[in-house]
Amino acid sequence: MPLAAETLRPPSRTLMLLEGRAIHELGAFLGALPLLSLAPRGDGHPVLVLPGLVASDLSTRPLREFLSSKGYAVSGWRQGRNLGLRAGVQQAMVDLVQDMNDSHGRKVSLVGWSLGGLYARQLAKMMPERVRQVITLGSPFAAGPKSTNAWQVYEIASGRRAEEEDPRFGGSLASAPPVPTTAIFSRTDGICAWQGCREQASAMSESIEVESSHCGMGHHPAAVYAVADRLAQREGEWAPFDRGGWRAMVYPDPDR
């Protein structure tokens, strides 16, 4: 089991209280839009953005609108609040990826925030022929659910045990998808233990660290820029994120 998944402790009460900065991070995102406009433009391929636990497409609207402005064909998940894998949720996501792939004639990039990132990884394992890449934001795929401060909320919302994995939905959460994969994480995440949100580096996978809250990661300027940078790569020419130059001042070394 990866990274002491059974014993990894959730973030401290102090870090949980600091999640209130997510509001200020939204303000920072709005203020940074002129600079974020310098992020590379996309090639128009479809991008599906999946929200976190008990969140809806409203929470990902800033990110989706920014990606749309960069030329992508962006969609929310269209299922209201994310209350976990209730009946029909998995199939609806599979159908949406298929529809986006078929209608655009191009593979779909999946961007998932927290629980949405777990879905993104599993969808890519189920249908790699339709998925271009996966980007997760604070998603605890490499550790057990009790390494988070949200596992009880998940059980109440979904009616399922937090430890319960559905082998029909992509298999093990910890194993990387067979497509280029980027895990964005923060050591000051107040919801999920950051160690469980990191991907093992390989020829097709990487981790990018940002200094962000969990609840604000989807609109944190550094995270948004990193998402845009990853999506802008040409299909079949994926390479790890370059921290050279000014980026070294914004993005800490994830292996430090």
C-alpha positions as CSV (number, residue, x, y, z in Angstrom):
1,M,0.0,0.0,0.0
2,P,1.5,3.4,-1.0
3,L,3.0,5.9,1.4
4,A,1.9,4.4,4.7
5,A,-1.7,4.9,3.6
6,E,-3.0,3.3,6.8
7,T,-1.1,5.5,9.2
8,L,-0.7,8.9,7.4
9,R,-2.4,11.5,9.6
10,P,-4.8,14.1,8.3
11,P,-3.7,17.8,8.3
12,S,-3.7,19.6,11.6
13,R,-6.5,21.7,13.1
14,T,-4.4,24.8,12.4
15,L,-4.2,23.9,8.7
16,M,-7.9,23.3,8.6
17,L,-8.6,26.7,10.0
18,L,-6.3,28.2,7.4
19,E,-8.6,26.9,4.7
20,G,-10.5,30.2,5.0
21,R,-7.8,31.8,2.8
22,A,-9.5,30.1,-0.2
23,I,-11.6,33.3,-0.4
24,H,-8.5,35.5,-0.6
25,E,-7.1,33.1,-3.2
26,L,-10.1,33.7,-5.4
27,G,-9.4,37.4,-5.1
28,A,-5.8,36.8,-6.0
29,F,-7.0,34.8,-9.1
30,L,-9.1,37.7,-10.3
31,G,-6.3,40.1,-9.7
32,A,-3.8,37.9,-11.5
33,L,-5.9,37.5,-14.7
34,P,-3.8,40.0,-16.6
35,L,-0.7,37.9,-15.8
36,L,-2.5,34.6,-16.3
37,S,-3.4,35.8,-19.8
38,L,0.3,35.2,-20.7
39,A,-0.2,31.4,-20.1
40,P,0.0,29.5,-23.4
41,R,-3.1,29.1,-25.5
42,G,-4.6,25.7,-26.2
43,D,-5.3,23.8,-29.4
44,G,-9.0,23.5,-28.9
45,H,-9.2,20.0,-27.6
46,P,-12.0,19.1,-25.1
47,V,-11.4,19.4,-21.4
48,L,-13.7,18.0,-18.7
49,V,-13.4,19.6,-15.2
50,L,-14.7,17.5,-12.2
51,P,-15.5,19.2,-8.9
52,G,-14.6,18.1,-5.3
53,L,-16.8,16.5,-2.6
54,V,-20.1,18.3,-2.0
55,A,-19.1,20.9,-4.6
56,S,-20.7,21.5,-8.0
57,D,-19.8,23.0,-11.4
58,L,-20.2,26.4,-9.7
59,S,-16.9,25.8,-7.8
60,T,-15.0,25.1,-11.0
61,R,-16.5,28.0,-13.0
62,P,-13.5,30.3,-12.6
63,L,-11.1,27.6,-13.8
64,R,-13.4,26.5,-16.7
65,E,-14.0,30.1,-17.9
66,F,-10.2,30.7,-17.9
67,L,-9.5,27.6,-19.8
68,S,-12.3,28.5,-22.3
69,S,-10.6,31.8,-22.8
70,K,-7.5,29.9,-23.8
71,G,-9.3,28.1,-26.6
72,Y,-10.3,24.8,-25.0
73,A,-13.7,23.1,-25.4
74,V,-14.5,23.0,-21.7
75,S,-17.3,21.2,-19.8
76,G,-18.3,20.8,-16.2
77,W,-19.5,17.4,-15.0
78,R,-23.2,18.3,-15.2
79,Q,-24.3,16.3,-12.2
80,G,-25.1,18.9,-9.6
81,R,-23.3,18.4,-6.3
82,N,-20.6,15.7,-6.1
83,L,-22.0,13.5,-3.3
84,G,-19.7,10.5,-4.1
85,L,-20.3,7.5,-6.2
86,R,-24.0,7.2,-5.9
87,A,-26.1,5.2,-8.4
88,G,-25.6,6.4,-11.9
89,V,-22.7,8.8,-11.2
90,Q,-20.0,6.6,-12.7
91,Q,-21.9,5.8,-15.9
92,A,-22.8,9.4,-16.4
93,M,-19.2,10.4,-16.3
94,V,-18.2,7.6,-18.7
95,D,-21.0,8.7,-21.1
96,L,-19.9,12.3,-20.9
97,V,-16.2,11.5,-21.7
98,Q,-17.5,9.3,-24.7
99,D,-19.8,12.1,-25.9
100,M,-17.0,14.7,-25.7
101,N,-14.5,12.5,-27.5
102,D,-17.0,11.5,-30.2
103,S,-18.4,15.0,-30.8
104,H,-15.0,16.7,-31.0
105,G,-13.1,13.8,-32.6
106,R,-10.3,14.3,-30.2
107,K,-9.1,12.8,-26.9
108,V,-10.4,14.5,-23.7
109,S,-8.2,16.0,-21.0
110,L,-9.5,15.4,-17.5
111,V,-8.9,17.9,-14.7
112,G,-10.2,16.9,-11.3
113,W,-10.2,18.8,-8.0
114,S,-10.0,16.7,-4.8
115,L,-12.5,13.8,-5.2
116,G,-13.0,14.9,-8.8
117,G,-9.3,14.0,-9.3
118,L,-9.9,10.5,-8.1
119,Y,-12.7,10.1,-10.6
120,A,-10.4,11.5,-13.4
121,R,-7.7,9.0,-12.7
122,Q,-10.2,6.1,-12.7
123,L,-11.9,7.2,-15.9
124,A,-8.5,7.4,-17.6
125,K,-7.8,3.8,-16.5
126,M,-11.1,2.6,-17.9
127,M,-10.9,4.4,-21.3
128,P,-7.3,5.4,-22.0
129,E,-8.1,5.5,-25.7
130,R,-10.4,8.5,-25.1
131,V,-8.3,10.4,-22.6
132,R,-5.4,12.7,-23.5
133,Q,-4.1,13.4,-20.0
134,V,-5.1,13.7,-16.3
135,I,-4.5,16.6,-14.0
136,T,-5.4,16.4,-10.3
137,L,-5.7,19.2,-7.7
138,G,-5.2,18.1,-4.1
139,S,-6.5,14.6,-4.8
140,P,-5.6,12.0,-2.1
141,F,-5.1,9.0,-4.4
142,A,-1.9,7.7,-2.8
143,A,-3.2,7.4,0.8
144,G,-6.2,6.0,2.6
145,P,-9.3,8.1,3.1
146,K,-8.6,8.6,6.8
147,S,-5.6,10.7,5.8
148,T,-8.1,13.4,5.1
149,N,-10.4,15.6,7.2
150,A,-13.3,14.8,4.8
151,W,-13.8,11.1,5.1
152,Q,-16.8,11.3,7.4
153,V,-18.4,13.9,5.1
154,Y,-17.9,11.5,2.2
155,E,-19.6,8.6,4.1
156,I,-22.6,10.8,5.0
157,A,-23.0,12.2,1.6
158,S,-22.5,9.0,-0.4
159,G,-23.9,6.4,2.0
160,R,-20.7,4.3,1.3
161,R,-17.8,3.4,3.5
162,A,-14.8,5.7,2.7
163,E,-12.5,2.7,2.3
164,E,-14.7,1.0,-0.2
165,E,-13.2,0.8,-3.7
166,D,-15.2,-0.4,-6.7
167,P,-12.9,-2.7,-8.8
168,R,-15.2,-1.9,-11.7
169,F,-14.2,1.7,-11.6
170,G,-10.6,1.6,-12.7
171,G,-9.2,-0.6,-9.9
172,S,-6.6,0.6,-7.4
173,L,-6.7,4.4,-6.8
174,A,-2.9,4.5,-6.2
175,S,-1.8,3.1,-9.5
176,A,-1.1,5.8,-12.1
177,P,-3.3,6.0,-15.3
178,P,-1.7,4.8,-18.5
179,V,-1.8,8.4,-19.9
180,P,0.3,11.5,-19.0
181,T,-0.6,12.5,-15.4
182,T,0.1,15.5,-13.3
183,A,-0.6,15.8,-9.6
184,I,-0.8,19.3,-8.2
185,F,-0.5,19.4,-4.4
186,S,0.1,21.8,-1.5
187,R,2.0,21.1,1.8
188,T,-0.4,23.5,3.5
189,D,-3.5,21.6,2.4
190,G,-5.9,21.6,5.3
191,I,-8.1,18.8,4.1
192,C,-5.9,16.1,2.6
193,A,-2.4,15.0,3.8
194,W,-0.2,16.4,1.0
195,Q,1.9,13.2,0.9
196,G,-1.1,11.3,-0.4
197,C,-1.7,13.8,-3.2
198,R,1.7,13.3,-4.9
199,E,2.4,11.1,-7.9
200,Q,5.5,9.0,-8.4
201,A,7.6,10.6,-11.1
202,S,8.0,8.5,-14.2
203,A,8.2,9.0,-18.0
204,M,4.5,9.9,-18.0
205,S,3.8,11.3,-14.5
206,E,4.8,14.1,-12.3
207,S,3.9,16.2,-9.2
208,I,3.8,20.0,-9.1
209,E,3.8,21.8,-5.7
210,V,1.9,25.1,-5.1
211,E,1.5,27.1,-1.9
212,S,-2.3,26.9,-1.6
213,S,-5.2,25.9,0.5
214,H,-7.2,22.8,-0.5
215,C,-10.5,24.7,-1.0
216,G,-8.9,27.4,-3.1
217,M,-6.6,25.2,-5.2
218,G,-9.0,25.2,-8.2
219,H,-8.6,29.0,-8.6
220,H,-5.2,29.6,-7.1
221,P,-3.2,31.5,-9.7
222,A,-0.2,29.2,-9.5
223,A,-2.3,26.1,-9.9
224,V,-4.4,27.6,-12.7
225,Y,-1.2,28.5,-14.6
226,A,0.2,25.0,-14.1
227,V,-3.0,23.5,-15.5
228,A,-2.9,25.8,-18.5
229,D,0.8,24.9,-19.1
230,R,0.1,21.2,-19.0
231,L,-2.9,21.3,-21.2
232,A,-1.1,23.3,-23.9
233,Q,1.4,20.6,-24.7
234,R,1.0,18.9,-28.1
235,E,-0.6,15.5,-28.0
236,G,2.0,12.8,-27.9
237,E,4.7,15.3,-26.8
238,W,4.2,15.4,-23.0
239,A,7.2,16.5,-20.9
240,P,7.6,17.2,-17.2
241,F,6.8,20.7,-15.9
242,D,9.8,23.1,-16.3
243,R,10.6,24.9,-13.0
244,G,13.4,26.9,-14.6
245,G,13.7,30.7,-14.5
246,W,10.9,32.7,-12.7
247,R,8.9,29.5,-12.1
248,A,11.4,28.4,-9.4
249,M,10.2,31.4,-7.3
250,V,6.6,30.3,-7.6
251,Y,6.7,26.5,-7.7
252,P,8.8,24.9,-4.9
253,D,10.8,21.8,-5.6
254,P,8.3,19.0,-4.9
255,D,11.1,16.6,-4.0
256,R,12.8,18.8,-1.4
